[in-house]
Amino acid sequence: MLELLLLVAFCVLVGLACVATIGWALLGGVEIGIERIFLLHVAGVLALLFFGLAAWIVVRSPLRTLWKPAAAPQPAANPGAKEEKAPEEASKTAS
């Protein structure tokens, strides 16, 4: 379970680094050339890949049970109470 958490954290970290690269390429003071356009495409694809992988791991692995609330305990049946037969069933067994 710890390995999956580390893998998800790593995928999210790499995805955030790709998003930061996109921000740097767009907001940097240098004019956008063909190299920056290529960098935007590659960083965008890698960000989608790593964020998608992190989401897939969370949804399809045992990690999905971490976010589900625990099932409420079922109340125990009252052992002192006896089940009574319905009147119709009682008359059928008496005859």
C-alpha positions as CSV (number, residue, x, y, z in Angstrom):
1,M,0.0,0.0,0.0
2,L,2.9,2.4,0.8
3,E,4.4,1.7,-2.6
4,L,1.1,2.7,-4.3
5,L,1.0,5.9,-2.3
6,L,4.5,6.8,-3.2
7,L,3.8,6.0,-6.9
8,V,0.7,8.3,-6.9
9,A,2.7,11.0,-5.1
10,F,5.5,10.7,-7.7
11,C,3.1,10.9,-10.6
12,V,1.3,13.9,-9.2
13,L,4.7,15.6,-8.6
14,V,5.9,15.0,-12.2
15,G,2.5,16.2,-13.5
16,L,2.8,19.4,-11.4
17,A,6.4,19.9,-12.8
18,C,5.0,19.6,-16.3
19,V,2.3,22.2,-15.5
20,A,5.0,24.5,-14.1
21,T,7.0,24.0,-17.2
22,I,4.0,25.1,-19.3
23,G,3.6,28.1,-17.1
24,W,7.2,29.0,-17.4
25,A,7.1,28.7,-21.2
26,L,4.0,30.8,-21.5
27,L,4.8,33.5,-18.9
28,G,8.5,33.7,-19.5
29,G,9.8,37.0,-21.0
30,V,11.2,35.3,-24.1
31,E,9.3,35.3,-27.3
32,I,7.7,32.0,-28.2
33,G,9.5,30.1,-31.0
34,I,9.1,26.7,-32.4
35,E,11.1,25.2,-29.6
36,R,8.8,26.6,-27.0
37,I,5.7,25.4,-28.9
38,F,7.3,21.9,-29.0
39,L,8.0,22.2,-25.3
40,L,4.4,23.1,-24.6
41,H,3.1,20.1,-26.5
42,V,5.5,17.7,-24.8
43,A,4.9,19.0,-21.3
44,G,1.1,19.0,-21.9
45,V,1.1,15.4,-23.0
46,L,3.4,14.3,-20.2
47,A,1.2,16.2,-17.6
48,L,-1.9,14.4,-19.0
49,L,-0.1,11.1,-18.9
50,F,1.1,11.3,-15.3
51,F,-2.1,12.8,-13.9
52,G,-4.1,10.2,-15.7
53,L,-1.8,7.4,-14.4
54,A,-2.2,8.8,-10.8
55,A,-6.0,8.9,-11.2
56,W,-6.1,5.4,-12.7
57,I,-4.0,4.0,-9.8
58,V,-6.3,5.6,-7.2
59,V,-9.4,4.3,-8.9
60,R,-8.3,0.8,-9.9
61,S,-6.1,-0.3,-7.0
62,P,-6.7,-1.0,-3.3
63,L,-6.2,2.7,-2.6
64,R,-9.8,3.3,-3.4
65,T,-10.8,1.8,-0.1
66,L,-8.9,4.5,1.8
67,W,-11.5,7.1,0.9
68,K,-14.6,5.0,1.5
69,P,-16.2,5.4,5.0
70,A,-16.1,2.3,7.1
71,A,-19.3,0.3,7.1
72,A,-21.5,0.9,10.2
73,P,-21.6,-2.0,12.6
74,Q,-24.9,-4.0,12.4
75,P,-26.9,-4.1,15.6
76,A,-27.0,-7.6,17.2
77,A,-30.3,-9.4,17.2
78,N,-32.1,-9.5,20.5
79,P,-31.5,-13.0,21.8
80,G,-34.3,-12.8,24.4
81,A,-37.0,-12.3,21.9
82,K,-38.7,-15.4,20.5
83,E,-40.1,-15.4,17.0
84,E,-43.9,-16.0,17.2
85,K,-45.7,-17.8,14.4
86,A,-48.4,-16.1,12.5
87,P,-51.9,-17.2,13.5
88,E,-52.5,-18.9,10.2
89,E,-49.4,-21.0,10.5
90,A,-50.2,-21.9,14.1
91,S,-53.7,-23.2,13.1
92,K,-52.2,-25.3,10.3
93,T,-49.7,-27.0,12.5
94,A,-52.3,-27.6,15.2
95,S,-54.6,-29.6,12.9
